[in-house]
Amino acid sequence: MEDIIIIGAGPIGLYSAILASLHNLKGKIFESQDTVGGQLSTLYPEKDIIDLPGFNVTTAQGFIDKLYEQYNSKENKLDLHLNESIISFNKVDDHFVVNTKSGSYETKTILLTTGMGNFTPRKTGCPNEDEFKNIVYSIKHKAVFADKRLVVLGGGDSAVDWTLMLEPLTSEISIVHRRNEFRAQASSVEQMKKTKTNVLTPYNVKELKGANGNLTSIVIENAETKEVKELELDYLVVNYGMVPSQNTFEVEKTGSNINVGEAYMTSMPNVFAIGNSINYPGKVKNITCGLGEAVVAITKIDQIINPDKNIPVHF
Ligand SMILES: Cc1cc2nc3c(=O)[nH]c(=O)nc-3n(C[C@H](O)[C@H](O)[C@H](O)COP(=O)(O)OP(=O)(O)OC[C@H]3O[C@@H](n4cnc5c(N)ncnc54)[C@H](O)[C@@H]3O)c2cc1C
């Protein structure tokens, strides 16, 4: 029987696992993907992060590498199960049974750090999209774009952030958005407009052209004038956001966000949720806010597991 099972090894799950080791809790951490790091490793590993304490600047993956190193440094580290998605859990007597495709595990408490769930990228919707190998939905290694012609699709923060990050490397870069207004931060959009980026709005993607698995151009149509353009490219970077496949855990939610009360306990006693999976008045969906929630939740879990223990506040 585990003290704690953590579901999701994004930054908040990983930090929770580190804290659980410091509190001497015995447990496991499950991640449905084949790597730790959540959104940072999957969506924007090479993005610069400038709002973390103790780092002037670090890449997202650099931060995850540090967290993972810290997790691994603990002799009593929680067992990490990669590629193992939690499908469900249910209360049995005074504990929980947590189920994956390959097994069931018993635990006294559960901490949900599931972020936006198991996510897959939203596609362009063009019928031949899956044929092409040079369409990417996340930036893993930016060096592959050096001296290439890029077209970025999307108008949100990550589309603009990626454009800003890749622009200096590329020989040509365009961003195509279906509206005139970008959803991204105005200051980033302004910064982008000062670069060589060819900003094309309001355009929709009409057709993908290429052969033998290689996309060579896209056809776009102006949403207002119906004018058509063809853009030649080496890579198409699609940033239409993610389609999360929501977890169906039986905890109360508002929309896709898990409701939490004191110390981030969900509607199910002894099941906690923190990080991007939750919302409450004043919540900020960023890394530092989630790290603070981890401190509160793990302390509370230690109190539940060890009611007579003098729970440490500092280590
Ligand atoms: C483009 C972009 C840029 C950003 N930049 C910043 C920034 O500069 N600074 C900042 O502070 N924040 C930034 N953020 C926000 C930050 O990424 C999130 O706040 C953070 O990722 C939340 O961490 P998390 O661990 O709660 O969730 P996630 O990172 O979403 O991780 C959740 C993990 O849980 C796993 N999971 C889900 N369901 C299951 C299941 N059933 N079983 C097993 N595993 C499961 C998922 O696979 C995932 O790995 C940015 C976000 C984006 C999209």
The ligand as an SDF file (V2000), in Angstrom:
LIG
                    3D

 53 58  0  0  0  0  0  0  0  0999 V2000
    3.5470   27.7900  -24.9660 C   0  0  0  0  0  0  0  0  0  0  0  0
    3.5000   27.8710  -23.4740 C   0  0  0  0  0  0  0  0  0  0  0  0
    4.4250   28.6460  -22.8060 C   0  0  0  0  0  0  0  0  0  0  0  0
    4.4100   28.7280  -21.4160 C   0  0  0  0  0  0  0  0  0  0  0  0
    5.3470   29.4900  -20.7990 N   0  0  0  0  0  0  0  0  0  0  0  0
    5.3690   29.5490  -19.4400 C   0  0  0  0  0  0  0  0  0  0  0  0
    6.3590   30.3430  -18.7630 C   0  0  0  0  0  0  0  0  0  0  0  0
    7.1840   30.9920  -19.4050 O   0  0  0  0  0  0  0  0  0  0  0  0
    6.3420   30.3580  -17.3990 N   0  0  0  0  0  0  0  0  0  0  0  0
    5.4180   29.6490  -16.6620 C   0  0  0  0  0  0  0  0  0  0  0  0
    5.4640   29.6990  -15.4300 O   0  0  0  0  0  0  0  0  0  0  0  0
    4.4680   28.8920  -17.2820 N   0  0  0  0  0  0  0  0  0  0  0  0
    4.4240   28.8290  -18.6410 C   0  0  0  0  0  0  0  0  0  0  0  0
    3.4630   28.0780  -19.2700 N   0  0  0  0  0  0  0  0  0  0  0  0
    2.4660   27.3660  -18.4270 C   0  0  0  0  0  0  0  0  0  0  0  0
    3.0660   26.0530  -17.8620 C   0  0  0  0  0  0  0  0  0  0  0  0
    3.5050   25.2390  -18.9440 O   0  0  0  0  0  0  0  0  0  0  0  0
    2.0230   25.3050  -17.0340 C   0  0  0  0  0  0  0  0  0  0  0  0
    1.6110   26.1340  -15.9710 O   0  0  0  0  0  0  0  0  0  0  0  0
    2.6140   23.9990  -16.4790 C   0  0  0  0  0  0  0  0  0  0  0  0
    2.9760   23.1250  -17.5310 O   0  0  0  0  0  0  0  0  0  0  0  0
    1.6150   23.2940  -15.5660 C   0  0  0  0  0  0  0  0  0  0  0  0
    2.2300   22.1260  -15.1060 O   0  0  0  0  0  0  0  0  0  0  0  0
    1.3840   20.8360  -14.6750 P   0  0  0  0  0  0  0  0  0  0  0  0
    2.3940   19.8600  -14.1570 O   0  0  0  0  0  0  0  0  0  0  0  0
    0.2490   21.2480  -13.8010 O   0  0  0  0  0  0  0  0  0  0  0  0
    0.6950   20.3060  -16.0210 O   0  0  0  0  0  0  0  0  0  0  0  0
    1.3170   19.7730  -17.3840 P   0  0  0  0  0  0  0  0  0  0  0  0
    2.5840   20.4470  -17.7230 O   0  0  0  0  0  0  0  0  0  0  0  0
    0.1830   19.8480  -18.3570 O   0  0  0  0  0  0  0  0  0  0  0  0
    1.6350   18.2330  -17.0640 O   0  0  0  0  0  0  0  0  0  0  0  0
    0.6010   17.3090  -16.8080 C   0  0  0  0  0  0  0  0  0  0  0  0
    1.1290   15.9090  -17.0810 C   0  0  0  0  0  0  0  0  0  0  0  0
    0.1380   14.9490  -16.6390 O   0  0  0  0  0  0  0  0  0  0  0  0
    0.1090   13.8760  -17.5760 C   0  0  0  0  0  0  0  0  0  0  0  0
   -1.1820   13.1920  -17.4520 N   0  0  0  0  0  0  0  0  0  0  0  0
   -2.4160   13.7250  -17.6570 C   0  0  0  0  0  0  0  0  0  0  0  0
   -3.3640   12.7920  -17.4200 N   0  0  0  0  0  0  0  0  0  0  0  0
   -2.7170   11.6550  -17.0460 C   0  0  0  0  0  0  0  0  0  0  0  0
   -3.1550   10.3410  -16.6730 C   0  0  0  0  0  0  0  0  0  0  0  0
   -4.4510   10.0110  -16.6500 N   0  0  0  0  0  0  0  0  0  0  0  0
   -2.2250    9.4050  -16.3430 N   0  0  0  0  0  0  0  0  0  0  0  0
   -0.8860    9.7260  -16.3780 C   0  0  0  0  0  0  0  0  0  0  0  0
   -0.4160   10.9440  -16.7400 N   0  0  0  0  0  0  0  0  0  0  0  0
   -1.3180   11.8990  -17.0630 C   0  0  0  0  0  0  0  0  0  0  0  0
    0.2920   14.5900  -18.9290 C   0  0  0  0  0  0  0  0  0  0  0  0
    0.7550   13.6710  -19.9110 O   0  0  0  0  0  0  0  0  0  0  0  0
    1.3430   15.6490  -18.5740 C   0  0  0  0  0  0  0  0  0  0  0  0
    2.6570   15.1740  -18.7580 O   0  0  0  0  0  0  0  0  0  0  0  0
    3.4300   27.9970  -20.6500 C   0  0  0  0  0  0  0  0  0  0  0  0
    2.5040   27.2010  -21.3260 C   0  0  0  0  0  0  0  0  0  0  0  0
    2.5200   27.1320  -22.7260 C   0  0  0  0  0  0  0  0  0  0  0  0
    1.5020   26.2720  -23.4350 C   0  0  0  0  0  0  0  0  0  0  0  0
  1  2  1  0
  2  3  1  0
  2 52  2  0
  3  4  2  0
  4  5  1  0
  4 50  1  0
  5  6  2  0
  6  7  1  0
  6 13  1  0
  7  8  2  0
  7  9  1  0
  9 10  1  0
 10 11  2  0
 10 12  1  0
 12 13  2  0
 13 14  1  0
 14 15  1  0
 14 50  1  0
 15 16  1  0
 16 17  1  0
 16 18  1  0
 18 19  1  0
 18 20  1  0
 20 21  1  0
 20 22  1  0
 22 23  1  0
 23 24  1  0
 24 25  2  0
 24 26  1  0
 24 27  1  0
 27 28  1  0
 28 29  2  0
 28 30  1  0
 28 31  1  0
 31 32  1  0
 32 33  1  0
 33 34  1  0
 33 48  1  0
 34 35  1  0
 35 36  1  0
 35 46  1  0
 36 37  1  0
 36 45  1  0
 37 38  2  0
 38 39  1  0
 39 40  1  0
 39 45  2  0
 40 41  1  0
 40 42  2  0
 42 43  1  0
 43 44  2  0
 44 45  1  0
 46 47  1  0
 46 48  1  0
 48 49  1  0
 50 51  2  0
 51 52  1  0
 52 53  1  0
M  END
$$$$
